[in-house]
Amino acid sequence: MKEYVPKKPGTVTRYMVVESPTTMASDLAVRAYEISQGVMIKETCFGIAINGEEKEVDALIHKLREIDPDHIFVKDRGVIPGDPNRCRASLGGARPGFHGIEYETLVLPYVSAGLAVLRDRDAAGIPAPEKPQDKKKKLDVTLLKNLIDAQET
């Protein structure tokens, strides 16, 4: 195993996963390179990995999500891009966690469709359905009497 490379204190690494019919990972990466300041960006097959100060990373993510808000998703990552203990170039094959993200991307089209419905409903002024109120069950009198009788003995 290679030497451990810790993250700098105060930094975060986040994935931006793109699952879109109109936006590609390369589109996101190019735009990120254009507007980023002081963060590390790494293009991946599913989007980009961003590492830097949390405030700067969050600001960049906010700007990038404007490109295609219903089809760009953000996920935290625990290690920096290029970490020799996680890097595919060092280990060969798929990096740890790749298959998890690959599986998660299977449900993203459904999430995107749901987000589009919510956005369209809000734009049309249709109120959200009310949450059903749980009816409180009344305490059975016989059960209450049995509990009291049991306490007395």
N, C-alpha and C positions, 0 to 999 in steps of 0.2 A: 504494500500500500504506500502511496505517496504521502508526503508531509501534509498535515492538516493546515488548511488556510482559513483562519477565522474571518468572519465578517467584521467590518469595522463597527465599533459601538455607534448606535444611532442610525444605522443603515438598515434598509429592508430590501428584499428581493421579491418581486411579484411577476407572475406570468400574466400575459394578456393573451387569451385564447380566442381565435377568430373562427367562427362557424357561420359563414355568410355566402349567399349566392353572388354578391357584388363586390365584396372586399376580400383581398387575399392577405396572407401574412406579410408578404413583401410590401404591399401598400401601407400597412401599418408601420412596418420597419422604416420605410423611407420617410414617412411623415414624422416618426419619432426622432430620426436623425436630424431632420430639419428644425424641429422646435425644442429639442432637449438641451438642457444646460447642466453640465456637471453630473450626469448620470450615465451608467454603463448600460448599453443596449445590446442585446444579442438576439438575432433573428433565429427562430426555430421553425420546425415544420408546421406547427400549429398556431404560431403567433410570434410573440417576442417575450424575452425575459428582461426585466428592468431592475437595476440595482443602484441604490444611491440613498441620499438622505430622504427620510420618509416624506417630508413636506414637498420636496422636489418631485419625488416619484408619484405622489398622489396628484399633484398639479398636472403632470404629464399625462397620467392616466385619464384624468377628467377631460383634458383636451382631446385625447385620442378616441375616447368613447363617443365623442360627438360625431365621428365619421360614420358610425353605424351602431347606434346605441342598443338596438335589439339583438345584435349578433356578436358583440364583443364582451367577453367575460374576464373577470380578474380573479386570480388565485394566488395566495401567499406561497412562497417557496422558502425553505429553511436554509439553503446554502446559496452562495454566490455563483453566477455563471462561471464556468471554467474551473470549478473546484476539482482538483485532481482525484479526489475520492469519489466523485460523482460523474465526472466528465466522460462521455462516450469515447472521446479520443484516447483517454487513458485506459479505460476498462474494456473497450471493444463492445460491440452489440448495443442493444437498447440500454439507455441509462436507467438507473433505478427510478421508478415512478412514471416512466413513459407509458407503460401499459395501463396504468390507472387513468392518466389523462386521456389516452386513446379511448378507453371505455366511457369516460365522462362525456366525451364529445358526441357519443351516440344519442344522448338525451338532449343536447343543446338545441337541436331544431325544434323540439317540443317547447322548451323554455322560451325560445325566440318567438314562436307563434303565440304563446300566452302573453308575452310582453307586448306584442303588436296589438292583440285584442284589447288589453288594458289601456294602452295609449289611445287607440281609436275610440274606445268607449268614453274615456276622459275628454277627448277632443269634441265628441258629439254631445257632451253634457249629460250623459247617462249616469245616474248615481250607481255606486257599487251596491250589490245586493246586501241586505241586512243579514247579520249573523243570526242564526236561530238561537233563541234564548232557551237554555236548559231549564226544564221545569223541575223545580225542587220536589223531591219525593217527601211525602209526609211520613213521619215515623208511625209504624204500625202500633196500634194501642196494645195489642196482645204481646208484641215483642217488648214494649216498654214495661208492661206489667210483669213479664217473665224476668226481665233484668232487675226490677225492683225486688221481686220475690227472691231471686238468687242472691242479691246483696244482703238481704235480711238474714239469711241462714248462714 
